Amino acid sequence: MAPREVKKYGSMSPPNSKTSAFSASQGTSFGSTVANLSKICVGTGVLALPYSFAQGGVLCSVFGLAVIAVWNSYSISRLLKCEEIIVSMGFQRRGDVGTFSAIAKEAVGNVGLSLVDYTIVIMMVGVCISYQVAAAGFLANDPTLSFGTAANTVLTAVVLLPISCVPDIGFLSKYSVMGLGAIVISFLVIFYHGYTEYGLSGFGDVPVSTLYPDSLTNLSHWYGVSCFCFGISPMTFNVKDSMSEPSTMNSACRVALLVVFLSYCVIGDGTLLLLTPDGAPGITGDILQSLPAASLMASFVRISMTFVCLVSFPLCMVPAAEVVEGKLFMTGKNSEPTPVHLRVMTRSVLVAVSTTVAALIPSFVLIVSLIGCLCVGLVTFIFPPFFHMMLLKHQREYNRDSKERHSLLDVESHNGEFTDEGAGVIQEEEEERMKKIRLDRVMLVLGVISTIFTTGMTLGSVAESMRT
């Protein structure tokens, strides 16, 4: 194989230095990075966690959640290794191409680039759908605010379309930050309601049948929601590029995943046991459905969460729309803005798609589970090991070509005599590479099987909900 041409994609710093290879700005401390990663995980999807634990079982959900946290850590470490590999082969990224997309392009070409871009677009649109379903559902559960689920969904679209078409959504960021506070308040109200209604009786007697899932369908629902609530892989490089010490990204991710895992165990099992003692109705949807309909405090929580969902919607819709606009109209390069009429047209179509799906599948927990099983499964459990495995093979070929050139120079410098220096090092490197490839193969197979199986099971539940 001929030596690969160095691709000039903008400025690049060397790997493992104080500056990230794809850095845009630096300054975030280790602690702040852990906090940022934790906040990325803890979003509106956490409202489906008690349902997830009810589906997966009180005990099995905890062990399963630990597995998913470790699996996420492995995937993030593989993505960071992929970045190191492409940098070591002389790659330099273009300014308008994300690092994840650049890795995909180097690993499997334009097909990989398109696959990652469109998977992330679908995932972000899916998150938008979950926001819209949640907002309509929160209003529908309140007798003073509901016009019916379908009417509420259309009303949310009337609000969402104008703010999704504005050229700059930066002003919404300060409102979306309120989301974490609204979620905390929501669970405090839920815990208070559960304690006043049932006390702590649910913690004293836990039936054996509730410790584990009672069907494969329930297991797939648990898996999807849990994956959704840990979906930070696409944000790996955005967070890393803001760090003052990018080399500590792996450690920051591990600490953040541990913090989130412990928090989810408290939220999931704590809420489930508090609200579902023997004889109480089970949790069948987002946890706000467990609040009394006529309560003033419950109405305040629902209105707050509805507001958070509405202002968070454009923060996912606009980046997704910009990718689509770039693909369709070749805009976005060199800061070239999308013409107003094309921007309005694209975002109107995407909001219409979101509204249609939200009206057809008005189940927040099923939407979250489907996104988790399919999109998060692809981005977190399939792409990282596959891309890493392919890049290791490319790196081997690249290093072999490099060493052949150096060997020829070495022969010339030794008057035509070959030397065996470095042969042992090369063999050790190859053995280490093969160990990594074998592990990647195992993880890839697990990712493919779990994604296909759980997505199929969840789609079955979605189809059933649409028939009823």
C-alpha positions in Angstrom: 0.0 0.0 0.0 1.3 3.4 -0.9 1.9 6.0 1.8 -1.2 7.8 2.6 -1.4 11.5 1.6 -1.6 13.9 4.5 -5.0 15.5 4.5 -5.1 19.2 5.3 -8.3 19.9 7.2 -7.4 22.9 9.1 -5.0 23.5 12.0 -4.1 20.6 14.2 -2.1 20.2 17.4 -0.1 17.1 18.1 -1.9 14.4 20.2 -1.3 13.9 23.9 -0.3 17.5 24.3 -2.0 20.1 26.6 -4.0 21.2 23.6 -6.6 18.8 22.1 -6.0 17.7 18.6 -9.2 19.2 17.4 -9.4 21.9 20.0 -11.5 25.0 19.6 -11.2 26.4 23.1 -9.7 25.4 26.4 -10.2 26.1 30.0 -12.7 23.7 31.6 -11.3 22.0 34.8 -11.6 18.3 35.5 -14.4 18.9 38.1 -16.3 21.1 35.7 -16.0 18.5 32.9 -17.4 15.8 35.2 -20.3 18.1 36.0 -20.9 18.9 32.4 -20.9 15.2 31.4 -23.2 14.4 34.2 -25.6 17.2 33.1 -25.6 15.9 29.5 -26.7 12.5 30.8 -29.4 13.8 33.2 -32.1 15.2 30.9 -35.8 14.7 30.4 -35.2 11.0 29.7 -34.7 10.6 33.5 -38.5 10.9 33.9 -38.7 7.5 32.2 -36.2 5.8 34.5 -38.7 4.6 37.2 -40.7 3.0 34.3 -37.5 1.5 33.1 -36.7 0.0 36.5 -40.2 -1.3 36.7 -39.7 -3.1 33.4 -36.2 -4.4 34.2 -36.7 -5.3 37.9 -35.6 -3.7 41.1 -32.4 -5.8 41.3 -31.5 -6.6 37.7 -31.9 -3.0 36.7 -29.0 -2.0 39.0 -26.7 -4.7 37.6 -27.7 -3.9 34.1 -27.2 -0.2 34.5 -23.7 -0.9 35.8 -23.0 -2.9 32.7 -24.3 -0.1 30.4 -22.1 2.5 32.3 -19.0 0.3 31.8 -19.9 -0.3 28.2 -20.2 3.5 27.7 -16.8 4.0 29.2 -15.3 1.4 26.9 -16.9 3.1 23.8 -15.7 6.6 24.8 -12.2 5.3 25.3 -12.3 3.7 21.8 -13.4 7.0 20.3 -10.6 8.8 21.9 -8.2 6.1 20.7 -9.6 6.6 17.2 -8.8 10.3 17.3 -5.2 9.4 18.4 -4.8 7.0 15.5 -6.0 9.3 12.7 -3.8 12.1 14.1 -0.7 9.7 14.2 -1.3 9.0 10.5 -1.1 12.7 9.6 -4.8 13.5 9.4 -5.9 17.1 9.9 -9.5 17.9 10.3 -11.5 20.4 8.2 -13.2 23.1 10.3 -16.8 22.2 9.3 -16.5 18.4 10.0 -17.1 17.0 13.4 -14.5 14.8 15.0 -16.9 11.8 15.1 -17.6 12.2 11.4 -13.9 12.6 10.6 -13.2 9.3 12.4 -16.0 7.6 10.4 -14.6 9.1 7.1 -11.1 7.8 7.8 -12.3 4.4 9.0 -14.7 3.5 6.2 -14.8 6.4 3.7 -17.8 8.5 2.7 -20.2 5.7 3.5 -19.2 5.9 7.2 -19.3 9.7 7.2 -22.9 9.7 5.9 -23.9 6.9 8.2 -22.7 8.8 11.3 -24.1 12.1 10.2 -27.6 10.7 9.4 -27.7 8.5 12.5 -27.0 11.5 14.7 -29.6 13.5 12.8 -32.2 10.8 13.3 -31.2 10.6 17.0 -31.5 14.3 17.5 -34.9 14.5 15.7 -35.9 11.5 17.9 -35.0 13.5 21.0 -37.1 16.4 19.6 -40.0 14.0 19.2 -39.6 12.9 22.8 -39.6 16.5 23.9 -42.8 17.1 22.0 -44.5 14.0 23.2 -43.5 14.8 26.8 -44.8 18.4 26.6 -48.1 17.3 25.1 -48.4 14.5 27.6 -47.6 16.8 30.6 -50.4 19.1 29.5 -52.8 16.2 28.8 -52.4 14.9 32.3 -53.6 18.2 33.8 -57.3 18.8 33.6 -57.0 22.6 33.5 -54.5 22.6 30.6 -55.5 19.7 28.4 -57.3 20.0 25.1 -56.7 16.3 24.4 -53.3 14.7 23.5 -53.7 15.3 19.7 -54.7 18.9 20.1 -51.9 19.5 22.6 -49.4 18.0 20.1 -50.5 20.4 17.4 -50.4 23.4 19.8 -46.8 22.5 20.7 -46.0 22.5 17.0 -47.4 26.0 16.6 -45.0 27.2 19.3 -42.0 25.1 18.2 -41.9 26.0 14.5 -41.2 29.8 14.8 -38.4 29.3 17.4 -36.9 26.5 15.3 -36.6 28.8 12.3 -34.7 31.6 13.9 -31.0 32.0 12.7 -29.6 32.1 16.3 -30.9 30.0 19.1 -28.3 31.0 21.6 -30.8 32.9 23.7 -32.6 29.6 24.5 -29.5 28.1 26.2 -30.0 30.0 29.4 -33.6 28.7 29.6 -32.7 25.1 28.9 -30.2 25.2 31.9 -33.4 25.4 34.0 -34.1 21.9 32.9 -31.9 20.3 35.6 -33.5 22.4 38.3 -37.0 21.5 37.0 -36.1 17.8 37.1 -34.8 18.0 40.6 -37.9 19.9 41.8 -40.1 17.3 40.0 -38.5 14.4 41.8 -38.7 16.2 45.1 -42.4 16.7 44.6 -42.8 13.0 43.5 -40.9 11.8 46.6 -43.0 14.0 48.8 -46.2 12.7 47.2 -45.1 9.1 47.5 -44.1 9.5 51.1 -47.3 11.2 52.2 -49.4 8.7 50.2 -47.7 5.4 51.1 -44.9 6.2 53.6 -42.0 3.8 53.3 -44.0 0.6 53.2 -42.7 -0.2 49.7 -39.1 -0.6 51.0 -40.0 -3.2 53.6 -41.6 -5.8 51.4 -40.2 -6.3 47.9 -41.8 -9.2 46.1 -39.3 -11.6 44.4 -41.2 -11.2 41.1 -40.3 -7.5 40.9 -36.5 -8.2 41.1 -36.2 -9.2 37.5 -38.0 -8.6 34.1 -40.9 -10.9 33.5 -40.6 -10.8 29.6 -38.1 -10.0 26.9 -40.3 -7.1 25.8 -39.9 -5.5 29.2 -36.2 -6.2 29.1 -35.9 -4.3 25.8 -37.8 -1.3 27.2 -35.5 -1.2 30.2 -32.5 -1.4 27.9 -33.7 1.3 25.6 -34.5 3.9 28.3 -31.2 3.1 30.1 -29.1 3.5 26.9 -31.0 6.8 26.2 -30.1 8.1 29.7 -26.4 7.4 29.1 -26.1 8.7 25.6 -23.0 10.9 25.9 -20.8 9.3 23.2 -21.7 11.8 20.4 -20.7 14.7 22.8 -17.3 13.2 23.6 -15.2 15.5 21.5 -17.3 18.6 22.2 -16.6 18.2 25.9 -12.9 17.2 25.4 -12.2 20.2 23.2 -13.2 22.5 26.0 -10.9 21.0 28.6 -7.7 22.6 29.9 -6.2 19.0 30.2 -7.8 16.9 27.4 -5.6 14.0 28.3 -7.8 13.5 31.4 -11.0 13.1 29.4 -11.1 9.3 29.9 -10.9 9.7 33.7 -13.5 12.5 33.7 -15.9 10.2 31.8 -15.4 7.3 34.2 -16.1 9.6 37.2 -19.1 11.1 35.5 -20.5 7.7 34.6 -20.1 6.5 38.2 -21.9 9.6 39.5 -24.7 9.2 37.0 -25.0 5.5 37.7 -25.4 6.1 41.5 -27.9 8.9 40.9 -30.0 6.7 38.5 -30.1 3.9 41.0 -31.4 6.2 43.7 -33.9 7.8 41.3 -35.0 4.5 39.6 -35.3 2.1 42.5 -36.1 4.8 45.1 -39.0 6.2 43.1 -40.2 2.7 42.1 -40.2 1.3 45.7 -41.7 4.5 47.2 -44.6 4.7 44.7 -45.5 1.1 44.2 -45.9 -0.7 47.5 -48.0 -3.9 47.4 -51.5 -3.0 46.1 -50.5 0.4 44.5 -50.9 0.9 40.8 -47.7 0.3 38.8 -45.7 2.9 36.8 -46.7 2.7 33.1 -45.3 5.9 31.7 -43.3 9.0 32.6 -43.2 9.5 36.4 -45.2 12.7 36.3 -48.3 10.6 35.5 -48.0 9.4 39.1 -48.8 12.8 40.5 -52.4 13.7 41.4 -54.2 15.5 38.5 -55.8 18.2 40.6 -52.8 19.1 42.7 -51.6 22.8 42.4 -48.0 21.6 43.1 -48.3 18.9 40.4 -49.6 21.5 37.9 -46.6 23.8 38.6 -44.3 20.8 38.0 -46.0 19.9 34.7 -46.0 23.5 33.5 -42.3 23.9 34.4 -41.4 20.6 32.6 -43.5 21.6 29.6 -41.6 24.9 29.3 -38.2 23.1 29.6 -39.2 20.7 26.8 -40.3 23.5 24.5 -37.2 25.5 24.9 -35.0 22.4 24.6 -36.6 21.3 21.4 -34.8 23.8 19.1 -31.4 23.1 20.7 -31.6 19.6 19.1 -33.7 20.5 16.0 -31.6 23.3 14.7 -28.2 21.4 14.6 -30.0 18.5 13.0 -31.6 20.8 10.4 -28.3 22.4 9.7 -26.7 19.1 8.8 -29.7 18.3 6.5 -29.4 21.7 4.9 -25.7 21.3 4.4 -26.3 17.9 2.7 -29.2 19.1 0.5 -28.2 22.7 -0.3 -24.4 22.6 0.2 -24.6 25.3 2.8 -22.8 25.8 6.1 -19.2 25.7 4.6 -17.1 28.8 5.2 -19.8 30.2 7.4 -22.2 30.5 4.5 -25.7 30.8 6.0 -28.7 28.9 4.6 -31.1 31.2 2.7 -34.1 32.1 4.8 -36.7 30.3 2.5 -34.6 27.1 2.5 -34.2 27.2 6.2 -37.9 27.7 6.9 -38.8 25.0 4.4 -36.4 22.4 5.9 -37.3 23.1 9.5 -41.0 23.1 8.7 -40.7 19.7 7.2 -38.7 18.4 10.2 -41.2 19.9 12.7 -44.0 18.4 10.7 -42.3 15.0 10.9 -41.8 15.3 14.6 -45.4 16.4 15.2 -46.8 13.5 13.0 -44.7 10.9 14.9 -45.6 12.5 18.2 -49.3 12.3 17.4 -49.1 8.7 16.2 -47.0 7.5 19.1 -48.0 9.6 22.1 -46.0 7.4 24.5 -42.9 9.2 26.0 -41.4 6.0 27.4 -41.8 4.1 24.1 -40.2 6.9 22.1 -37.3 7.2 24.5 -36.8 3.4 24.5 -36.8 3.3 20.7 -34.2 6.0 20.4 -32.1 4.3 23.0 -32.3 0.9 21.4 -31.6 2.0 17.8 -29.8 5.3 17.6 -27.9 5.3 20.9 -27.1 1.6 20.2 -25.5 2.4 16.9 -23.6 5.5 18.0 -22.4 4.1 21.3 -22.1 0.3 21.0 -21.6 -0.4 17.3 -19.7 2.5 15.7 -16.8 2.9 18.2 -15.5 -0.7 18.2 -16.1 -1.0 14.4 -14.3 2.3 13.6 -11.5 1.5 16.0 -11.0 -2.0 14.5 -10.8 -0.5 11.0 -8.5 2.3 12.0 -6.1 -0.2 13.7 -5.9 -2.1 10.3 -5.3 1.2 8.5 -2.6 2.1 11.0 -0.9 -1.2 10.5 -0.7 -0.6 6.8 0.4 2.9 7.3 3.2 1.9 9.7 4.3 -0.9 7.5 4.8 1.5 4.6 6.6 3.9 6.8 8.9 1.3 8.2 9.7 0.1 4.6 10.7 3.5 3.7 12.9 3.8 6.8 14.4 0.4 6.1 15.5 1.5 2.7 17.1 4.6 4.1 18.7 2.4 6.8 20.1 0.1 4.1 21.7 3.0 2.3 23.2 4.3 5.5 24.8 0.9 6.3 26.3 0.4 2.8 23.6 -2.0 1.6 23.4 -4.2 4.7 20.1 -4.9 6.4 19.7 -4.7 10.2 17.2 -6.5 12.4 16.9 -3.6 14.9 13.3 -3.1 16.0 11.9 -6.4 14.8 11.0 -7.5 18.3 9.2 -4.2 18.9 7.2 -4.6 15.7 6.1 -8.0 16.8 5.0 -6.8 20.2 3.1 -3.9 18.6 1.3 -6.4 16.3 0.4 -8.7 19.1 -1.0 -5.8 21.1 -3.0 -4.6 18.1 -4.5 -8.0 17.5 -5.6 -8.2 21.2 -7.5 -4.9 20.7 -9.0 -6.1 17.5 -10.3 -9.3 19.1 -11.9 -7.3 21.9 -13.4 -4.9 19.4 -14.9 -7.9 17.5 -16.5 -9.3 20.6 -17.9 -5.9 21.6 -19.1 -5.2 18.1 -21.0 -8.5 18.0 -22.6 -7.8 21.3 -23.6 -4.3 20.1 -25.1 -5.6 16.9 -27.1 -8.3 18.6 -28.4 -6.1 21.4 -29.3 -3.3 19.0 -31.2 -5.5 16.5 -33.0 -7.6 19.2 -34.1 -4.7 21.4 -35.0 -2.4 18.5 -37.2 -5.2 17.1 -38.9 -5.8 20.4 -39.5 -2.1 20.9 -40.9 -1.6 17.4 -43.3 -4.4 18.2 -44.5 -2.5 21.2 -44.8 0.7 19.2 -46.9 -1.1 16.5 -49.1 -2.5 19.2 -49.6 0.9 20.8 -50.6 2.4 17.4 -53.2 -0.4 16.9 -54.9 0.3 20.3 
